[in-house]
Amino acid sequence: MSKIAVVGASGRVGSRVVRELVTRGHQVTGIARNPDASTSAAGVVWRTADATDAGALAQAVAGHDVVISAMRFLGGPAADGLANAVRAAGVPRLVVVGGAGSLEVAPGVALVDTPDFPEAYQAEARAGLRFLEALRGVDDLDWTFLSPSAELEPGERTQRFRLGGDTLLVDAEGRSSISMEDYAIALVDEVEAPAHSRQRFTVGY
């Protein structure tokens, strides 16, 4: 059992990660700006903190084995601010819920740069790309960045999926998707059995 802090624990992905961690017997602290408004899970300790305040966040995550960030990139902490908070708290490991826009669809071509990438998601995807690029410059923390497939929605917990590296995964029909429930499984698997230290990887069907 590990002590794990989940920043952004009340969000759609964050709440599923919390449930997966609790199911596996971990000691979980959920961190959110408004924890009273979150969907509570039995056994989760909730703390209030603004993730963009590195000092407050460091206090909230101190004493944990791993910090999981499930924050949006727009309006959330920058990579250096998050890394500074984790570093100051003395937590050795950071796992980040990433985005799909930074995944490659061809050598040197990111999904966000393709003509059909939705305009509505451009800003968030580019913020995620900048976050990943900054994180790749961090060499004194054991970090991991897990990108989902292009479609990430609530769905079934099938426990059947594939892992990849920096390239977008697509199925036989050309669809790139993963349920939030299966995404949470892949992320918690990585927390329990680290295989992508200072790397980005992806998950999809």
Secondary structure, DSSP 8 states (H G I E B T S, - for coil): --EEEEETTTSHHHHHHHHHHHHTT-EEEEEES-GGGS---TT-EEEE--TT-HHHHHHHHTT-SEEEE---STTS--HHHHHHHHHHHT--EEEEE--STTSEEETTEEGGGSTTS-GGGHHHHHHHHHHHHHHTT--SSEEEEEE--SEEES-------EEESSB----TTS--EEEHHHHHHHHHHHHHS---TTEEEEEE-
